[in-house]
Amino acid sequence: MATPITTRPAPEAAVLGKPTVGQRVTSFMPVIALVVLLGALSIADPGFLTQSSLTAAIRTAAPLIVLAAGATLVVLCGGIDLSIAALCSLATVFYAMWLPDLDGVTTVAVIAATAAIGALQGIAHVVLRIPSFVVTLGGMSIFTAIALVISDAGPIRVVDREPTHWLTLYLGGVVPMAFAVALLVVLVVSLVLRFTPLDSWVRATGYSEAAARLAGSPVDLVKVGAFALSGACAGLAAIMLVSRNFSGSPTMADNLLLPAIAAIVVGGTAITGGHGSLWRSLAGALVVTLLRVGLPIVGVPSAYEQILYGAIIVAAVALTLDRSKVLIIK
């Protein structure tokens, strides 16, 4: 039975869309967690803070950063995209199958296809008024099934490695190109949001969709655009995975869904929307990557990894949840 609860009036800062004191404190938590983790891992393994170890860690983090960056925009709009990992896996299959015919154009074709798929999910969400949770949960199942069918439930080897070779290079012999591309994605999207009305539209939509509509914000277009960007990022992350594994697989990115969501909420983006940023998700992705790398170092079996992600997501959501939007407890 649903039990109504009363809520206190939202603070003036929240009403105006400005970050509250608690939100400002939360924004520093990813950086603090990152520093603490680096310190703990360096104590557990003095050889961890070496150039080779850190380079390997940020290279591993690149696909996760891109996935989390795209999904962050959906969360800022007040939705969620649970299909990013399944779509990413499907995109690796697309890449492996299309490469012999499309050659160098395959990368653009895959990203365009996944952006279109993401936009279709956004259209289904805004036109049919189906919650994003339901739309993307269904999408996750559909994409997984399609990937399994067209790949015959097995990996597809990528023989021609030249089109993805650039992602295996290093800038200055130190920074992996994949990580540099991930940073570029975060930078470009952040700048577009910063210097266009998109930032205010996205945050207004996430904070109060009804108020955003009354203010004249193109809420539906903003949501569809957010899902399209999330899909495009899933496609780019797929290219990064193919460049590392030299194959496409219907399950290649499936284990990245929980880490991507964890990266978003650990970064301080409110799961209820309206507050957060791509840069915080970047920090959250680095924290999650260090956790994945650090578990074996401290002797924790990898089987406990999913338990850890679940606990992190619950704790982070508890800290960032906007309780002024929670009117009913079920």
PADREN-284596 format. One record per residue (C-alpha): z negated, x negated, y. Coordinates in steps of 0.02 Angstrom, whole numbers, plus 50000, padded with zeros to 5 digits. Layout:
<drenkols>
DRENKOL      w      u      v
DRENKOL      Z      X      Y
...
</drenkols>
This chain:
<drenkols>
DRENKOL      w      u      v
DRENKOL  50000  50000  50000
DRENKOL  50042  49935  50173
DRENKOL  49888  49911  50280
DRENKOL  49917  49906  50469
DRENKOL  49824  49773  50564
DRENKOL  49797  49751  50748
DRENKOL  49858  49597  50836
DRENKOL  49804  49519  50998
DRENKOL  49925  49520  51142
DRENKOL  50038  49368  51140
DRENKOL  49987  49231  51262
DRENKOL  50081  49229  51426
DRENKOL  50168  49067  51378
DRENKOL  50232  49147  51218
DRENKOL  50291  49302  51309
DRENKOL  50391  49196  51428
DRENKOL  50464  49098  51282
DRENKOL  50371  48939  51329
DRENKOL  50282  48835  51196
DRENKOL  50096  48866  51183
DRENKOL  49967  48727  51174
DRENKOL  49960  48746  50985
DRENKOL  50148  48732  50973
DRENKOL  50148  48575  51080
DRENKOL  50019  48495  50966
DRENKOL  50118  48548  50812
DRENKOL  50274  48464  50882
DRENKOL  50192  48293  50862
DRENKOL  50137  48322  50683
DRENKOL  50299  48265  50599
DRENKOL  50293  48097  50688
DRENKOL  50109  48076  50647
DRENKOL  50142  48120  50465
DRENKOL  50288  47996  50460
DRENKOL  50181  47854  50526
DRENKOL  50038  47895  50408
DRENKOL  50155  47901  50259
DRENKOL  50235  47735  50303
DRENKOL  50062  47657  50318
DRENKOL  50003  47731  50153
DRENKOL  50159  47675  50059
DRENKOL  50150  47500  50132
DRENKOL  49970  47487  50070
DRENKOL  50014  47556  49898
DRENKOL  50166  47441  49886
DRENKOL  50168  47295  50010
DRENKOL  50351  47268  49971
DRENKOL  50401  47442  50028
DRENKOL  50422  47398  50211
DRENKOL  50572  47287  50179
DRENKOL  50746  47309  50248
DRENKOL  50822  47350  50079
DRENKOL  50689  47481  50037
DRENKOL  50698  47567  50206
DRENKOL  50888  47563  50205
DRENKOL  50891  47645  50034
DRENKOL  50767  47777  50094
DRENKOL  50868  47829  50248
DRENKOL  51029  47830  50147
DRENKOL  50946  47949  50025
DRENKOL  50886  48056  50171
DRENKOL  51060  48080  50248
DRENKOL  51118  48235  50148
DRENKOL  50947  48314  50166
DRENKOL  50949  48288  50355
DRENKOL  51119  48371  50370
DRENKOL  51069  48519  50261
DRENKOL  50906  48544  50357
DRENKOL  50993  48528  50526
DRENKOL  51115  48669  50488
DRENKOL  50983  48783  50413
DRENKOL  50866  48751  50561
DRENKOL  50981  48846  50677
DRENKOL  50973  48997  50561
DRENKOL  50783  48988  50559
DRENKOL  50777  48973  50749
DRENKOL  50874  49137  50754
DRENKOL  50738  49218  50649
DRENKOL  50831  49212  50483
DRENKOL  50837  49098  50332
DRENKOL  50978  49025  50227
DRENKOL  50930  49006  50044
DRENKOL  51109  48971  49991
DRENKOL  51131  48798  50069
DRENKOL  51098  48698  49910
DRENKOL  51206  48809  49799
DRENKOL  51346  48806  49929
DRENKOL  51330  48617  49940
DRENKOL  51348  48602  49750
DRENKOL  51500  48717  49755
DRENKOL  51574  48609  49893
DRENKOL  51561  48453  49785
DRENKOL  51663  48544  49652
DRENKOL  51790  48598  49784
DRENKOL  51806  48419  49842
DRENKOL  51832  48348  49667
DRENKOL  51962  48482  49626
DRENKOL  52057  48477  49791
DRENKOL  52061  48288  49816
DRENKOL  52214  48252  49705
DRENKOL  52320  48374  49807
DRENKOL  52248  48360  49982
DRENKOL  52198  48176  49983
DRENKOL  52125  48128  50153
DRENKOL  52126  48307  50219
DRENKOL  52004  48360  50083
DRENKOL  51850  48323  50188
DRENKOL  51909  48435  50330
DRENKOL  51964  48570  50208
DRENKOL  51796  48574  50117
DRENKOL  51694  48581  50279
DRENKOL  51808  48718  50348
DRENKOL  51793  48818  50186
DRENKOL  51603  48808  50182
DRENKOL  51594  48853  50368
DRENKOL  51699  49008  50332
DRENKOL  51587  49053  50185
DRENKOL  51434  49033  50295
DRENKOL  51514  49143  50428
DRENKOL  51549  49277  50297
DRENKOL  51365  49279  50252
DRENKOL  51322  49295  50435
DRENKOL  51443  49440  50455
DRENKOL  51368  49527  50303
DRENKOL  51196  49504  50381
DRENKOL  51237  49573  50554
DRENKOL  51364  49707  50507
DRENKOL  51278  49779  50354
DRENKOL  51104  49750  50428
DRENKOL  51046  49665  50268
DRENKOL  50903  49540  50288
DRENKOL  50963  49360  50285
DRENKOL  50843  49325  50142
DRENKOL  50933  49451  50032
DRENKOL  51109  49401  50087
DRENKOL  51083  49216  50055
DRENKOL  50984  49244  49895
DRENKOL  51134  49340  49830
DRENKOL  51249  49205  49899
DRENKOL  51150  49071  49807
DRENKOL  51179  49162  49642
DRENKOL  51363  49193  49678
DRENKOL  51400  49013  49731
DRENKOL  51311  48943  49578
DRENKOL  51410  49057  49463
DRENKOL  51577  49014  49545
DRENKOL  51540  48827  49535
DRENKOL  51497  48842  49351
DRENKOL  51654  48942  49311
DRENKOL  51782  48836  49404
DRENKOL  51708  48672  49343
DRENKOL  51686  48730  49162
DRENKOL  51499  48701  49186
DRENKOL  51519  48513  49195
DRENKOL  51544  48371  49319
DRENKOL  51718  48331  49384
DRENKOL  51749  48146  49406
DRENKOL  51819  48083  49572
DRENKOL  51937  47940  49534
DRENKOL  52004  47909  49709
DRENKOL  51855  47842  49806
DRENKOL  51951  47788  49961
DRENKOL  51930  47952  50060
DRENKOL  51740  47939  50049
DRENKOL  51728  47749  50058
DRENKOL  51685  47754  50242
DRENKOL  51521  47843  50202
DRENKOL  51467  47696  50094
DRENKOL  51485  47568  50235
DRENKOL  51343  47500  50342
DRENKOL  51334  47483  50531
DRENKOL  51283  47306  50572
DRENKOL  51253  47279  50388
DRENKOL  51090  47377  50402
DRENKOL  51113  47562  50448
DRENKOL  51204  47665  50315
DRENKOL  51355  47756  50385
DRENKOL  51296  47918  50301
DRENKOL  51132  47910  50397
DRENKOL  51226  47872  50560
DRENKOL  51335  48025  50530
DRENKOL  51180  48131  50499
DRENKOL  51105  48071  50663
DRENKOL  51270  48108  50751
DRENKOL  51269  48286  50685
DRENKOL  51092  48314  50750
DRENKOL  51135  48234  50917
DRENKOL  51297  48331  50946
DRENKOL  51223  48501  50899
DRENKOL  51068  48466  51003
DRENKOL  51173  48420  51155
DRENKOL  51282  48575  51136
DRENKOL  51126  48683  51130
DRENKOL  51046  48591  51274
DRENKOL  51190  48601  51398
DRENKOL  51256  48775  51356
DRENKOL  51178  48949  51356
DRENKOL  51169  48938  51166
DRENKOL  50994  48866  51169
DRENKOL  50921  49012  51264
DRENKOL  51022  49137  51161
DRENKOL  50963  49062  50997
DRENKOL  50780  49055  51048
DRENKOL  50784  49229  51125
DRENKOL  50861  49298  50966
DRENKOL  50729  49216  50860
DRENKOL  50583  49266  50969
DRENKOL  50633  49448  50995
DRENKOL  50803  49511  50941
DRENKOL  50779  49678  51028
DRENKOL  50733  49595  51192
DRENKOL  50880  49474  51176
DRENKOL  51001  49620  51156
DRENKOL  50929  49706  51308
DRENKOL  50950  49544  51406
DRENKOL  51134  49539  51361
DRENKOL  51130  49396  51235
DRENKOL  51271  49403  51105
DRENKOL  51147  49414  50962
DRENKOL  51271  49453  50823
DRENKOL  51390  49313  50873
DRENKOL  51246  49191  50885
DRENKOL  51187  49235  50710
DRENKOL  51361  49222  50634
DRENKOL  51385  49054  50722
DRENKOL  51219  48991  50654
DRENKOL  51268  49036  50476
DRENKOL  51440  48957  50501
DRENKOL  51359  48795  50559
DRENKOL  51239  48800  50412
DRENKOL  51388  48818  50294
DRENKOL  51482  48675  50379
DRENKOL  51330  48563  50361
DRENKOL  51319  48607  50176
DRENKOL  51500  48550  50160
DRENKOL  51468  48386  50250
DRENKOL  51313  48353  50143
DRENKOL  51422  48383  49990
DRENKOL  51543  48247  50046
DRENKOL  51396  48127  50064
DRENKOL  51337  48168  49887
DRENKOL  51511  48143  49816
DRENKOL  51524  47973  49902
DRENKOL  51366  47920  49809
DRENKOL  51395  48000  49639
DRENKOL  51586  47987  49626
DRENKOL  51596  48163  49554
DRENKOL  51575  48346  49592
DRENKOL  51449  48450  49496
DRENKOL  51399  48634  49499
DRENKOL  51215  48583  49507
DRENKOL  51223  48422  49607
DRENKOL  51127  48484  49760
DRENKOL  51020  48618  49680
DRENKOL  50863  48512  49692
DRENKOL  50882  48499  49882
DRENKOL  50839  48679  49927
DRENKOL  50650  48662  49929
DRENKOL  50654  48490  50013
DRENKOL  50770  48560  50149
DRENKOL  50655  48708  50184
DRENKOL  50505  48592  50179
DRENKOL  50590  48477  50304
DRENKOL  50616  48622  50424
DRENKOL  50439  48689  50418
DRENKOL  50357  48516  50412
DRENKOL  50458  48478  50568
DRENKOL  50364  48618  50657
DRENKOL  50502  48749  50666
DRENKOL  50419  48919  50655
DRENKOL  50484  49016  50505
DRENKOL  50474  49173  50613
DRENKOL  50603  49098  50732
DRENKOL  50612  49056  50916
DRENKOL  50522  48889  50912
DRENKOL  50575  48720  50845
DRENKOL  50718  48596  50857
DRENKOL  50842  48496  50754
DRENKOL  50754  48334  50801
DRENKOL  50594  48398  50722
DRENKOL  50689  48442  50565
DRENKOL  50756  48264  50564
DRENKOL  50578  48198  50567
DRENKOL  50529  48325  50434
DRENKOL  50673  48268  50323
DRENKOL  50615  48088  50338
DRENKOL  50438  48140  50291
DRENKOL  50500  48235  50139
DRENKOL  50611  48088  50087
DRENKOL  50464  47968  50099
DRENKOL  50363  48086  49992
DRENKOL  50501  48089  49861
DRENKOL  50513  47900  49863
DRENKOL  50326  47875  49873
DRENKOL  50270  47983  49727
DRENKOL  50326  47857  49594
DRENKOL  50252  47714  49696
DRENKOL  50078  47791  49693
DRENKOL  50096  47839  49510
DRENKOL  50122  48027  49529
DRENKOL  50243  48096  49396
DRENKOL  50403  48170  49467
DRENKOL  50361  48334  49376
DRENKOL  50233  48368  49513
DRENKOL  50365  48354  49650
DRENKOL  50404  48541  49656
DRENKOL  50219  48583  49661
DRENKOL  50199  48468  49810
DRENKOL  50346  48548  49902
DRENKOL  50276  48722  49872
DRENKOL  50105  48671  49939
DRENKOL  50184  48586  50090
DRENKOL  50290  48740  50132
DRENKOL  50140  48859  50121
DRENKOL  50031  48744  50227
DRENKOL  50165  48711  50358
DRENKOL  50209  48896  50374
DRENKOL  50024  48938  50393
DRENKOL  50016  48816  50540
DRENKOL  50178  48869  50627
DRENKOL  50183  49057  50590
DRENKOL  50191  49166  50745
DRENKOL  50060  49295  50697
DRENKOL  50102  49404  50847
DRENKOL  50255  49458  50747
DRENKOL  50158  49500  50591
DRENKOL  50115  49685  50607
DRENKOL  50095  49734  50424
DRENKOL  50014  49650  50276
DRENKOL  50084  49708  50108
</drenkols>
